[in-house]
């Protein structure tokens, strides 16, 4: 089941040229994913401290848009820490994180962080549309009313994530897969280029997992950079292009075929995770 | 009968009381949405108790004036709020425990001090409110506090809402989460102080939680929560002042009691999240 259908090729993920016409609003911008330009995310010798203890050290890797990257490692390996550091939520104690050659802090609008589902207050009195609408606030600022272009971006994001009929639903009245897609829709409305997902597949049923996997693939093929922490070893090859094996430090990084090997997993987890089981 | 109903509207102090209740209720009702969404009702309750020792110290230092009471209570609430933060950071205690220790100790000190200062007859007014005793100047103070608080809260509505919904994501989108949290706390304290004369520091929490909590059981819309809470707080408070006059009961407790009664009705009969609706849903 593919939920994202027909993401338009004349839609610039970086610069928000949300247009239904056949002509691009920003046809030849030098940094358009549409034009084949690849932005790079580069992490160099990253060290992050959490309560005076090193949660991550010596993490280096580089990837670019159009890739779907899995973060794999045991609990406490620093997967969430890495995602939060890239999102700019944690102070960097050493090294640096660059997006498009400049520090990530400058690019907050282009980088979307999707929290773990269990960290969201689902009883919050807000509708699907209300959440997605928040994705436009970095563009509109704190006061400016939403312009028709903003509303169109919201509509489009909701539609792409297959939530068109659910716009007025309160967010607790959704399935797990739909809830995950609400936050993806917000990232799309934000016109984020980098999507950082913390355990997006946890707690989803089988169908929702497949649907979400297809969605992430589509977003990647569209030119976005997707980075997600991942637990289910059986599905890594189907979803991701690249893997970062992480255990307080980067064990290995590279294409799935090269890095996601028994030897690599053994080095990351200490023992080989049994096939067919989720690694807790 | 008609005369009896219209009687409260003929007295100037009654007109003032109704107007003040409307103003205070509107502002508290709007702000109550933040308290409910932040799930910080008890924290705010602690701070409302912290107002009393502030008043006592202010009277001791500067005498009994509008401004001294305002500044004293503001200062005390901030001191105890920030003090609890400092204690929890400097020890292994959590902030709620630290807050409980600080505010009860300060509250006790405040009661002892107020008795010594010879303003004991006013103590009941500080504790439970005395809306009938409002002067025109009090009404103006309330008016300006309401204007200021509502202006700040509505103009920062977007970033505040993002912070309340998910502080981490808000931070990634460039919202100054920590600064907004402090600002919100400061505004809530000022709103608490504005309700002091109406319901007193013991009951202020009721006015700053119940309105939005009631609307919370009726709607999924954030806007309805804020403005509905505001409307409910204002109208109910004004009505309760009249009820207090008609039935000859104290206005402060009457306000909180009427709000509580409305909440109970909604809790039972809300078409969306009411107890009966849930029970029916379960039995099916």
Interface residues (C-beta under 8 A of the other chain):
Chain A: X84 X87 X88 X89 X108 X109 X111 X112 X113 X114 X115 X119 X120 X121 X124 X125 X126 X127 X130 X131 X134 X137 X138 X142 X143 X170 X190
Chain B: X37 X155 X156 X158 X159 X161 X162 X164 X165 X166 X168 X169 X171 X172 X173 X174 X216 X219 X220 X221 X222 X224 X225
